[in-house]
Amino acid sequence: MNPQNPIHNQIANDIKKYPVVVFMKGTKEAPLCGFSHTVVEIFKMLGAPIHSVDVLSDPTVRDGIKSYTNWPTIPQVFVKGEFIGGCDITRDLFESGELEKKVKSALSPQNS
């Protein structure tokens, strides 16, 4: 993260503000790629509310999230400020039960 980069600051603010943030193609209501759709469905199965950021609507955000995390692909998932990864890692963590633990911790009242 570069604190002098306004997009990085915007991303950091979103990540701090919301317990679960997904930078994705499309929105949580209308994902525009299969990987983004898979991530949204995983969080639906967990009953976890997510804040989605559509990287297609703003190229500076699309490029900014990639440089913020040094991760080349979309979607990008954050839980309680922690960068989780993309679709494959999110799916693996879901299947192992680790994602549910992270999400429960992020959504618990004492972490608000």
N, CA, C and O of each residue as an XYZ file, in Angstrom:
448
protein
N       0.836     -1.193      0.000
C       0.000      0.000      0.000
C       0.872      1.244      0.000
O       1.880      1.333      0.701
N       0.449      2.188     -0.803
C       1.137      3.467     -0.870
C       0.224      4.536     -0.266
O      -0.780      4.893     -0.881
N       0.549      5.058      0.927
C      -0.338      6.032      1.573
C      -0.523      7.335      0.800
O      -1.465      8.081      1.067
N       0.363      7.615     -0.155
C       0.199      8.816     -0.970
C      -0.714      8.589     -2.169
O      -1.021      9.530     -2.900
N      -1.143      7.368     -2.374
C      -2.013      7.044     -3.496
C      -3.476      7.166     -3.036
O      -3.905      6.417     -2.158
N      -4.247      8.101     -3.619
C      -5.634      8.299     -3.177
C      -6.504      7.051     -3.309
O      -7.381      6.821     -2.476
N      -6.274      6.249     -4.339
C      -7.054      5.015     -4.502
C      -6.716      4.038     -3.382
O      -7.609      3.378     -2.850
N      -5.444      3.936     -3.018
C      -5.059      3.060     -1.912
C      -5.724      3.517     -0.619
O      -6.152      2.689      0.186
N      -5.812      4.820     -0.416
C      -6.486      5.339      0.782
C      -7.970      4.989      0.761
O      -8.531      4.604      1.788
N      -8.601      5.118     -0.386
C     -10.017      4.766     -0.532
C     -10.227      3.273     -0.236
O     -11.160      2.902      0.475
N      -9.359      2.432     -0.783
C      -9.436      0.987     -0.556
C      -9.260      0.685      0.935
O     -10.026     -0.084      1.515
N      -8.251      1.293      1.543
C      -7.991      1.067      2.970
C      -9.201      1.482      3.810
O      -9.545      0.804      4.778
N      -9.839      2.578      3.448
C     -11.026      3.030      4.189
C     -12.170      2.030      4.074
O     -12.836      1.736      5.066
N     -12.405      1.503      2.871
C     -13.452      0.489      2.687
C     -13.159     -0.752      3.515
O     -14.052     -1.311      4.152
N     -11.913     -1.175      3.500
C     -11.522     -2.392      4.212
C     -11.695     -2.217      5.723
O     -12.071     -3.157      6.423
N     -11.418     -1.011      6.219
C     -11.595     -0.733      7.654
C     -13.071     -0.606      8.022
O     -13.484     -0.995      9.114
N     -13.856     -0.060      7.104
C     -15.258      0.261      7.388
C     -16.163     -0.974      7.424
O     -17.097     -1.033      8.223
N     -15.893     -1.948      6.571
C     -16.774     -3.108      6.427
C     -16.062     -4.391      6.863
O     -14.881     -4.576      6.568
N     -16.783     -5.283      7.568
C     -16.147     -6.535      8.016
C     -15.737     -7.447      6.864
O     -14.704     -8.112      6.943
N     -16.534     -7.487      5.793
C     -16.217     -8.324      4.628
C     -16.350     -7.462      3.377
O     -17.410     -6.900      3.104
N     -15.260     -7.369      2.627
C     -15.243     -6.566      1.399
C     -14.759     -7.449      0.250
O     -13.764     -8.165      0.368
N     -15.485     -7.379     -0.856
C     -15.089     -8.112     -2.055
C     -14.957     -7.120     -3.210
O     -15.932     -6.491     -3.621
N     -13.743     -6.995     -3.719
C     -13.499     -6.224     -4.935
C     -13.721     -7.201     -6.073
O     -13.004     -8.193     -6.197
N     -14.719     -6.919     -6.909
C     -15.182     -7.916     -7.866
C     -15.624     -7.278     -9.172
O     -15.739     -6.058     -9.286
N     -15.868     -8.132    -10.151
C     -16.439     -7.692    -11.418
C     -17.953     -7.766    -11.266
O     -18.531     -8.847    -11.148
N     -18.580     -6.595    -11.270
C     -20.012     -6.514    -11.032
C     -20.279     -6.211     -9.570
O     -19.407     -5.728     -8.847
N     -21.501     -6.504     -9.149
C     -21.906     -6.252     -7.764
C     -22.353     -7.561     -7.131
O     -22.511     -8.571     -7.817
N     -22.554     -7.537     -5.827
C     -23.018     -8.761     -5.156
C     -24.389     -9.174     -5.669
O     -24.725    -10.359     -5.656
N     -25.186     -8.207     -6.123
C     -26.501     -8.516     -6.686
C     -26.406     -9.040     -8.121
O     -27.273     -9.788     -8.573
N     -25.360     -8.648     -8.823
C     -25.210     -9.037    -10.227
C     -23.731     -9.228    -10.577
O     -23.144     -8.384    -11.256
N     -23.121    -10.332    -10.119
C     -21.718    -10.591    -10.470
C     -21.565    -10.762    -11.983
O     -22.434    -11.334    -12.642
N     -20.458    -10.262    -12.523
C     -20.257    -10.297    -13.966
C     -19.159    -11.264    -14.404
O     -18.720    -11.219    -15.553
N     -18.715    -12.133    -13.507
C     -17.810    -13.213    -13.907
C     -18.027    -14.392    -12.976
O     -18.517    -14.232    -11.859
N     -17.664    -15.556    -13.437
C     -17.890    -16.770    -12.666
C     -17.162    -16.787    -11.330
O     -17.699    -17.279    -10.338
N     -15.953    -16.261    -11.296
C     -15.191    -16.256    -10.048
C     -15.837    -15.340     -9.018
O     -15.939    -15.688     -7.841
N     -16.273    -14.162     -9.469
C     -16.961    -13.242     -8.560
C     -18.269    -13.866     -8.067
O     -18.612    -13.742     -6.891
N     -18.989    -14.530     -8.955
C     -20.241    -15.195     -8.584
C     -19.986    -16.257     -7.522
O     -20.734    -16.355     -6.550
N     -18.939    -17.049     -7.701
C     -18.602    -18.099     -6.736
C     -18.338    -17.507     -5.353
O     -18.827    -18.027     -4.350
N     -17.574    -16.430     -5.300
C     -17.258    -15.793     -4.014
C     -18.538    -15.282     -3.349
O     -18.737    -15.482     -2.151
N     -19.395    -14.631     -4.113
C     -20.662    -14.134     -3.556
C     -21.488    -15.299     -3.002
O     -22.052    -15.193     -1.912
N     -21.562    -16.390     -3.732
C     -22.331    -17.559     -3.284
C     -21.754    -18.156     -2.002
O     -22.509    -18.601     -1.138
N     -20.450    -18.171     -1.870
C     -19.823    -18.672     -0.645
C     -20.267    -17.848      0.557
O     -20.627    -18.401      1.596
N     -20.242    -16.536      0.415
C     -20.648    -15.691      1.541
C     -22.147    -15.795      1.812
O     -22.581    -15.668      2.957
N     -22.936    -16.026      0.769
C     -24.370    -16.279      0.979
C     -24.571    -17.548      1.801
O     -25.396    -17.574      2.715
N     -23.816    -18.605      1.479
C     -23.931    -19.859      2.223
C     -23.541    -19.669      3.690
O     -24.069    -20.350      4.569
N     -22.621    -18.745      3.948
C     -22.216    -18.453      5.322
C     -23.180    -17.490      6.004
O     -23.081    -17.258      7.209
N     -24.113    -16.927      5.238
C     -25.034    -15.938      5.795
C     -24.339    -14.635      6.160
O     -24.788    -13.907      7.046
N     -23.251    -14.351      5.478
C     -22.442    -13.172      5.799
C     -22.725    -12.027      4.834
O     -22.650    -12.201      3.618
N     -23.049    -10.862      5.374
C     -23.209     -9.701      4.505
C     -21.846     -9.247      3.980
O     -20.851     -9.243      4.705
N     -21.828     -8.872      2.725
C     -20.574     -8.375      2.145
C     -20.800     -6.991      1.550
O     -21.901     -6.627      1.139
N     -19.716     -6.245      1.525
C     -19.689     -4.977      0.798
C     -18.925     -5.265     -0.485
O     -17.760     -5.662     -0.445
N     -19.584     -5.064     -1.622
C     -18.915     -5.316     -2.898
C     -18.514     -4.003     -3.546
O     -19.220     -2.999     -3.456
N     -17.358     -4.040     -4.205
C     -16.854     -2.904     -4.956
C     -16.661     -3.381     -6.387
O     -15.875     -4.293     -6.647
N     -17.383     -2.760     -7.313
C     -17.332     -3.132     -8.722
C     -16.112     -2.503     -9.383
O     -16.075     -1.294     -9.612
N     -15.117     -3.327     -9.687
C     -13.892     -2.806    -10.295
C     -14.084     -2.441    -11.762
O     -13.269     -1.718    -12.336
N     -15.156     -2.937    -12.367
C     -15.402     -2.609    -13.778
C     -15.925     -1.190    -13.957
O     -15.800     -0.606    -15.033
N     -16.508     -0.643    -12.906
C     -17.078      0.702    -13.018
C     -16.030      1.802    -12.889
O     -16.304      2.962    -13.195
N     -14.827      1.440    -12.437
C     -13.785      2.442    -12.255
C     -12.403      1.794    -12.485
O     -11.916      1.060    -11.625
N     -11.782      2.061    -13.625
C     -10.475      1.462    -13.920
C      -9.401      1.801    -12.883
O      -8.480      1.012    -12.672
N      -9.508      2.961    -12.237
C      -8.494      3.298    -11.224
C      -8.615      2.379    -10.008
O      -7.610      2.045     -9.380
N      -9.835      1.974     -9.678
C     -10.020      1.022     -8.577
C      -9.517     -0.352     -8.999
O      -8.868     -1.048     -8.218
N      -9.816     -0.737    -10.229
C      -9.375     -2.051    -10.733
C      -7.847     -2.159    -10.681
O      -7.309     -3.162    -10.213
N      -7.161     -1.137    -11.157
C      -5.698     -1.139    -11.098
C      -5.208     -0.944     -9.665
O      -4.217     -1.545     -9.248
N      -5.910     -0.102     -8.925
C      -5.505      0.218     -7.555
C      -5.545     -0.972     -6.618
O      -4.645     -1.140     -5.795
N      -6.581     -1.808     -6.729
C      -6.661     -2.962     -5.827
C      -5.545     -3.951     -6.139
O      -5.013     -4.593     -5.233
N      -5.193     -4.076     -7.397
C      -4.113     -4.990     -7.780
C      -2.766     -4.514     -7.229
O      -1.955     -5.326     -6.785
N      -2.531     -3.206     -7.259
C      -1.270     -2.696     -6.714
C      -1.309     -2.651     -5.181
O      -0.272     -2.792     -4.534
N      -2.481     -2.457     -4.607
C      -2.639     -2.419     -3.143
C      -2.223     -3.750     -2.522
O      -1.520     -3.785     -1.512
N      -2.668     -4.850     -3.144
C      -2.408     -6.180     -2.600
C      -1.232     -6.890     -3.267
O      -0.751     -7.908     -2.769
N      -0.774     -6.351     -4.393
C       0.223     -7.027     -5.213
C      -0.300     -8.403     -5.630
O       0.430     -9.393     -5.617
N      -1.577     -8.438     -5.998
C      -2.265     -9.663     -6.413
C      -2.900     -9.372     -7.763
O      -3.620     -8.382     -7.887
N      -2.662    -10.198     -8.785
C      -3.035     -9.823    -10.145
C      -4.491    -10.064    -10.551
O      -4.931     -9.537    -11.573
N      -5.241    -10.840     -9.781
C      -6.565    -11.239    -10.255
C      -7.699    -10.661     -9.410
O      -7.505    -10.221     -8.277
N      -8.873    -10.681    -10.001
C     -10.126    -10.244     -9.383
C     -11.030    -11.472     -9.385
O     -11.026    -12.205    -10.373
N     -11.785    -11.731     -8.360
C     -12.069    -10.921     -7.182
C     -10.948    -10.981     -6.143
O     -10.076    -11.850     -6.172
N     -11.016    -10.007     -5.220
C     -10.125     -9.974     -4.074
C     -10.985     -9.807     -2.829
O     -11.850     -8.934     -2.761
N     -10.727    -10.666     -1.846
C     -11.567    -10.749     -0.655
C     -10.784    -10.309      0.580
O      -9.633    -10.695      0.785
N     -11.453     -9.483      1.399
C     -10.896     -9.036      2.679
C     -11.899     -9.371      3.777
O     -13.097     -9.125      3.635
N     -11.398     -9.931      4.867
C     -12.232    -10.203      6.036
C     -11.550     -9.571      7.239
O     -10.407     -9.892      7.565
N     -12.270     -8.668      7.894
C     -11.760     -7.966      9.079
C     -10.409     -7.311      8.789
O      -9.492     -7.347      9.610
N     -10.311     -6.711      7.599
C      -9.103     -6.001      7.214
C      -7.995     -6.871      6.663
O      -6.992     -6.353      6.173
N      -8.155     -8.185      6.731
C      -7.118     -9.110      6.261
C      -7.394     -9.508      4.812
O      -8.508     -9.904      4.468
N      -6.376     -9.398      3.976
C      -6.506     -9.852      2.591
C      -6.503    -11.369      2.598
O      -5.533    -11.995      3.026
N      -7.597    -11.960      2.120
C      -7.742    -13.412      2.081
C      -7.151    -13.967      0.792
O      -6.399    -14.941      0.817
N      -7.491    -13.349     -0.331
C      -7.019    -13.818     -1.629
C      -8.143    -13.744     -2.632
O      -9.066    -12.939     -2.501
N      -8.054    -14.596     -3.639
C      -9.049    -14.620     -4.694
C     -10.047    -15.749     -4.517
O     -10.253    -16.251     -3.411
N     -10.653    -16.134     -5.607
C     -11.713    -17.136     -5.587
C     -11.229    -18.488     -5.067
O     -11.861    -19.075     -4.189
N     -10.115    -18.986     -5.601
C      -9.637    -20.323     -5.219
C      -9.310    -20.405     -3.735
O      -9.689    -21.366     -3.066
N      -8.613    -19.409     -3.221
C      -8.250    -19.409     -1.796
C      -9.497    -19.279     -0.941
O      -9.625    -19.960      0.077
N     -10.420    -18.411     -1.341
C     -11.666    -18.256     -0.599
C     -12.433    -19.577     -0.569
O     -12.949    -19.975      0.476
N     -12.506    -20.246     -1.699
C     -13.200    -21.543     -1.762
C     -12.498    -22.582     -0.882
O     -13.159    -23.334     -0.165
N     -11.175    -22.627     -0.933
C     -10.435    -23.581     -0.101
C     -10.666    -23.313      1.382
O     -10.871    -24.249      2.156
N     -10.635    -22.055      1.781
C     -10.871    -21.708      3.183
C     -12.305    -22.036      3.600
O     -12.542    -22.455      4.733
N     -13.256    -21.847      2.689
C     -14.645    -22.203      2.963
C     -14.768    -23.711      3.175
O     -15.392    -24.157      4.138
N     -14.177    -24.487      2.282
C     -14.277    -25.945      2.364
C     -13.609    -26.504      3.616
O     -14.041    -27.533      4.136
N     -12.566    -25.843      4.104
C     -11.868    -26.315      5.306
C     -12.550    -25.844      6.598
O     -12.234    -26.330      7.684
N     -13.492    -24.890      6.470
C     -14.150    -24.339      7.654
C     -13.458    -23.104      8.216
O     -13.992    -22.451      9.113
N     -12.278    -22.776      7.701
C     -11.532    -21.625      8.209
C     -12.210    -20.296      7.881
O     -12.182    -19.367      8.688
N     -12.809    -20.206      6.714
C     -13.454    -18.952      6.330
C     -14.610    -18.652      7.275
O     -14.784    -17.504      7.686
N     -15.392    -19.647      7.622
C     -16.514    -19.434      8.533
C     -16.021    -18.890      9.879
O     -16.649    -17.997     10.447
N     -14.916    -19.415     10.389
C     -14.346    -18.916     11.653
C     -13.953    -17.444     11.518
O     -14.256    -16.628     12.387
N     -13.279    -17.120     10.420
C     -12.836    -15.736     10.198
C     -14.040    -14.791     10.102
O     -14.031    -13.699     10.668
N     -15.066    -15.228      9.380
C     -16.246    -14.386      9.192
C     -17.004    -14.204     10.498
O     -17.439    -13.096     10.811
N     -17.167    -15.268     11.256
C     -17.852    -15.165     12.560
C     -17.121    -14.195     13.471
O     -17.747    -13.387     14.156
N     -15.800    -14.275     13.481
C     -15.006    -13.364     14.290
C     -15.179    -11.917     13.813
O     -15.328    -10.999     14.619
N     -15.156    -11.732     12.496
C     -15.290    -10.380     11.931
C     -16.656     -9.770     12.232
O     -16.767     -8.558     12.415
N     -17.691    -10.599     12.286
C     -19.052    -10.105     12.473
C     -19.503    -10.078     13.933
O     -20.590     -9.585     14.236
N     -18.680    -10.603     14.835
C     -19.091    -10.625     16.236
C     -19.137     -9.203     16.789
O     -18.326     -8.359     16.409
N     -20.093     -8.940     17.693
C     -20.304     -7.567     18.198
C     -19.053     -6.949     18.816
O     -18.840     -5.747     18.659
N     -18.221     -7.717     19.509
C     -17.050     -7.118     20.137
C     -16.011     -6.670     19.121
O     -15.073     -5.959     19.479
N     -16.158     -7.072     17.860
C     -15.222     -6.629     16.821
C     -15.770     -5.482     15.993
O     -15.138     -5.070     15.020
N     -16.903     -4.971     16.349
C     -17.519     -3.870     15.581
C     -16.869     -2.552     15.903
O     -17.257     -1.522     15.353
